[in-house]
Amino acid sequence: MLLDEVEKAHPEVLNLFYQAFDKGELADGEGRLIDCKNVVFFLTSNLGYQTIVTHAEAPEKIEEALYPELANFFKPALLARMEVVPYLPLGEDTLNRIVADKLQRLADQIKARYHTEVELEAGLVEAIRSRATRSENGARMLESIIEGELLPPVSLALLEKLAAREPVTKVTLGVNEKKFTGIVA
């Protein structure tokens, strides 16, 4: 069971976990029991994000630095029953691989749709990755940069070519003077 951003939940939600952890079951409002013996609970939280970022270079110190922040939110008895797994911010190399993968999928879609060659210019991956400036968003921001900044010029160029009833022979995705370009030949 996944509870995303658990810090936003009503405090009574967390009290339910005592039943699940101690008895292996939950009781609903009508007294029916739900067996939780084979259930894994995943709770995500943004608590301590800045602490994790601060200690990212020394991951062995994160748990000790993070505990006071978690203890301020979770009751100690509940926190003692949890396994805390901090997620480190994604590094540049990882983000570059994610961008390259997303661009390759986009290129494959264009190839399949228009039966044409697709070129990804040098510097495109770095240009997209460098715009994802908020590390707290991880890779989520990359998708919005691709869809909101790279795809519009490509789409416009493709539409112009198709409206003129000209064949699409090559699509080049790139960046020029910090603006994304989509050249359709």
C-alpha positions in Angstrom: 0.0 0.0 0.0 1.4 3.4 -1.0 0.7 6.6 0.9 2.4 9.4 -1.0 3.4 12.5 0.9 2.2 11.1 4.2 3.0 14.4 6.0 -0.1 15.9 4.3 -2.4 13.2 5.8 -4.6 13.7 8.8 -2.9 12.6 12.0 -5.4 9.9 12.5 -4.3 8.2 9.4 -0.9 7.5 11.0 -2.6 6.1 14.1 -4.1 3.4 11.9 -0.6 2.0 11.4 -0.4 1.0 15.1 -3.2 -1.5 14.4 -1.6 -2.8 11.3 1.9 -3.1 12.8 0.9 -4.4 16.2 -2.1 -6.7 15.4 -1.5 -7.4 11.7 -5.0 -6.2 10.9 -7.1 -3.0 10.6 -10.7 -2.5 11.7 -13.0 -0.4 9.7 -15.7 1.8 11.1 -18.2 -1.1 11.2 -15.8 -3.4 13.0 -14.9 -5.5 10.0 -11.3 -6.7 10.1 -8.8 -6.4 7.2 -5.9 -8.7 7.3 -2.6 -6.8 6.9 -0.2 -9.7 7.6 1.0 -9.8 4.0 0.8 -6.1 3.2 3.9 -3.8 2.7 3.2 -0.2 3.5 5.2 2.4 1.6 5.1 6.0 2.9 6.7 8.7 1.0 7.5 12.1 2.5 9.3 15.3 1.7 10.2 15.7 5.3 13.9 16.3 5.7 14.5 16.9 2.0 17.0 19.8 2.6 18.9 17.6 5.1 19.2 14.9 2.5 20.5 17.4 -0.1 22.9 18.9 2.4 24.3 15.4 3.3 24.1 13.9 -0.2 27.9 13.9 -0.5 28.2 11.9 2.7 25.2 9.5 2.6 26.4 7.6 5.7 25.5 10.7 7.8 22.0 11.2 6.4 20.2 8.8 8.7 21.6 10.5 11.9 20.9 14.0 10.5 17.4 13.1 9.3 16.1 11.4 12.5 15.4 14.6 14.5 13.2 16.0 11.6 11.3 12.7 11.3 10.9 12.5 15.1 9.3 16.0 15.1 6.6 14.7 12.9 6.1 11.0 13.6 5.5 9.7 17.1 8.7 7.8 18.3 6.7 4.6 18.7 5.6 4.7 15.0 9.0 5.8 13.8 10.6 2.9 15.6 8.5 0.5 13.5 9.5 2.0 10.2 12.5 1.4 7.9 13.6 4.8 6.6 15.1 4.8 3.1 16.2 8.3 2.0 16.3 9.0 -1.7 19.3 10.9 -2.8 18.9 13.7 -5.4 19.6 12.6 -9.0 23.0 13.5 -10.2 23.8 15.1 -13.6 24.9 11.8 -15.2 21.7 10.1 -14.2 19.6 13.1 -15.4 21.5 13.1 -18.7 20.8 9.4 -19.2 17.1 10.0 -18.5 17.0 12.9 -21.0 18.8 10.8 -23.6 16.3 8.0 -23.1 13.3 10.3 -23.4 14.8 11.9 -26.5 15.4 8.4 -28.1 11.8 7.5 -27.4 10.7 10.7 -29.0 13.0 10.1 -32.0 11.6 6.5 -32.3 8.0 7.9 -32.3 8.8 10.4 -35.1 10.6 7.7 -37.1 7.6 5.4 -36.8 5.1 8.1 -37.6 6.8 9.8 -40.5 9.2 7.1 -41.7 12.1 9.5 -41.7 15.5 10.0 -40.3 15.8 11.8 -36.9 18.9 13.6 -35.8 19.5 14.7 -32.2 22.1 17.4 -32.2 25.0 17.5 -29.8 24.3 19.7 -26.8 20.5 18.9 -26.8 20.7 16.6 -23.8 22.8 19.0 -21.8 20.5 22.0 -22.7 17.4 20.1 -21.5 19.1 18.8 -18.3 20.5 22.3 -17.4 17.0 23.7 -17.4 15.8 21.3 -14.8 17.1 23.6 -12.1 15.0 22.4 -9.1 16.6 19.2 -7.8 13.6 18.6 -5.6 11.6 17.7 -8.7 14.0 15.0 -9.7 13.3 14.0 -13.3 9.7 15.2 -13.4 10.7 18.6 -14.8 12.5 17.1 -17.7 9.3 15.8 -19.3 7.7 19.3 -19.0 10.7 20.9 -20.7 10.6 18.4 -23.5 6.9 18.7 -24.0 6.6 22.5 -23.3 9.8 23.8 -25.0 11.2 21.3 -27.4 8.1 19.8 -29.0 6.3 23.1 -30.0 8.9 24.1 -32.6 9.2 20.6 -33.9 5.4 20.2 -34.1 5.0 23.6 -35.9 7.7 22.7 -38.4 6.1 19.3 -39.0 2.6 20.9 -39.5 4.0 23.4 -41.9 5.6 20.7 -44.0 2.5 18.5 -43.9 0.2 21.5 -44.8 2.4 22.2 -47.8 2.0 18.5 -48.8 5.7 18.0 -48.8 7.3 14.8 -47.7 9.2 14.7 -44.4 12.7 13.4 -45.1 14.5 14.4 -42.0 13.8 15.9 -38.6 16.6 17.5 -36.6 16.1 18.4 -33.0 18.6 20.8 -31.5 19.3 23.9 -29.6 20.5 27.3 -30.9 21.3 30.3 -28.7 19.4 28.6 -25.8 16.3 28.1 -27.9 15.1 24.6 -28.9 14.8 24.0 -32.6 13.0 21.6 -34.8 14.2 21.5 -38.4 12.1 19.5 -40.8 13.5 18.8 -44.2 
